[in-house]
Amino acid sequence: MGNVISPLPKWIMKHYSKLWSKFKDKQFTHQQAKDLLKITNTSIVLSRLKKHGWLKLELDPEDSRRRLYKLKDPAEAVKEMGK
């Protein structure tokens, strides 16, 4: 299974909220996240979200060099933290 879910630092939660508002449970690319967040450290934000268990990463089946990201539902994440 994926990473164990853990609480997010406030600065990462702010970016997660923006991403969730736009993409919900749909897949998105690094470029789409970068365009939405308008920050230079998008890679760090995505890495931390993954490390904390709030983001899943898959390889694009059409282009294995490209990664696809998918956010964990916030209600599911909170439920997992309560276990």
C-alpha positions, -999 to 999 in steps of 0.1 A, spaced: 0 0 0 10 37 -2 26 59 24 12 62 58 -8 94 60 5 122 83 -6 158 90 6 184 65 25 215 75 4 246 70 24 259 40 19 226 22 -18 224 31 -23 257 15 -10 243 -18 -29 210 -14 -61 230 -10 -55 249 -43 -47 216 -61 -78 198 -46 -101 227 -56 -89 224 -92 -83 187 -97 -102 169 -70 -95 131 -76 -85 136 -113 -49 130 -125 -27 160 -133 8 166 -145 37 185 -129 32 213 -155 -5 216 -146 4 219 -109 31 244 -117 7 265 -138 -19 265 -110 3 271 -80 25 297 -98 55 289 -76 91 279 -83 93 250 -59 64 229 -73 86 198 -72 92 203 -34 55 207 -27 46 176 -47 74 156 -31 62 166 4 26 158 -4 38 123 -15 60 119 15 31 127 38 8 103 19 -15 129 4 -4 123 -32 -1 93 -54 23 91 -83 20 70 -115 39 68 -147 20 80 -178 11 48 -198 16 68 -230 49 83 -221 69 66 -193 91 97 -188 61 117 -176 45 113 -142 9 117 -133 -2 128 -99 -35 122 -80 -45 137 -47 -59 117 -18 -94 128 -8 -92 150 23 -120 132 41 -102 98 34 -69 113 46 -84 126 79 -101 92 84 -68 74 79 -50 97 103 -75 88 130 -67 51 128 
